[in-house]
Amino acid sequence: MGRWLHGVGADVLGHHPAYPLLMARHRYFHEQAAEMVQWAQQGEWDHVVAILNGRYRFASNQIVLLLKSIRQGVKQEA
């Protein structure tokens, strides 16, 4: 998804007001994934599960909501 967001997605949707927030949430999503990997490598599974069920899930849900919002905006532009 990142390649798309930085490539074709930016070309097609970059003008949309929610696009910068989508990019920020996508970056945050990857930050949380990286943190989960670090904890997993240390065997700290309670931390992994807490992040997965908290910040990671939040970021994922926000990405979906923002994509839906952008899709709706594009439909209205057409």
C-alpha positions in Angstrom: 0.0 0.0 0.0 2.9 2.4 0.7 4.2 2.2 -2.8 0.7 3.0 -4.1 0.3 5.9 -1.6 3.6 7.4 -2.6 3.1 6.7 -6.4 -0.2 6.5 -8.2 -2.2 7.2 -5.1 -0.5 10.5 -4.6 -1.0 11.4 -8.2 -4.7 10.6 -8.2 -5.7 11.5 -4.6 -3.0 13.8 -3.3 -5.2 16.8 -3.7 -7.8 15.5 -1.3 -7.9 17.2 2.1 -7.7 13.9 4.0 -4.6 12.6 2.0 -2.0 14.1 4.4 -3.7 12.5 7.4 -3.9 9.2 5.5 -0.1 9.4 5.0 0.5 10.2 8.6 -1.7 7.3 9.8 0.0 5.0 7.4 3.4 6.0 8.8 2.1 5.5 12.4 0.8 2.1 11.4 4.3 1.1 10.4 5.8 2.5 13.5 3.5 0.4 15.6 4.3 -2.7 13.5 8.0 -2.0 14.0 7.5 -1.7 17.8 5.6 -5.0 17.9 8.5 -6.7 16.1 11.0 -5.3 18.6 8.9 -6.6 21.5 8.4 -9.9 19.8 12.1 -10.3 19.3 12.5 -9.9 23.0 9.8 -12.4 23.8 7.6 -9.7 25.4 4.3 -11.1 24.0 2.1 -9.1 26.4 3.5 -5.9 24.9 3.0 -7.2 21.4 -0.7 -8.1 22.1 -1.3 -4.8 23.9 0.0 -2.8 20.8 -1.8 -5.1 18.4 -5.1 -4.6 20.2 -4.6 -0.9 20.8 -2.5 1.5 18.7 -2.0 -0.9 15.8 -5.7 -1.6 15.4 -6.5 2.1 15.9 -4.1 3.0 13.1 -5.5 0.3 10.8 -9.0 1.4 11.4 -8.1 5.0 10.8 -6.6 4.1 7.4 -9.7 2.3 6.4 -11.9 5.2 7.4 -9.7 7.7 5.6 -9.7 5.6 2.5 -13.5 5.5 2.6 -13.7 9.2 3.1 -11.4 9.9 0.2 -13.4 7.5 -2.0 -16.6 9.3 -1.1 -15.0 12.6 -1.9 -13.8 11.3 -5.3 -17.3 10.0 -6.1 -18.7 13.5 -5.4 -16.1 15.1 -7.6 -17.1 13.0 -10.6 
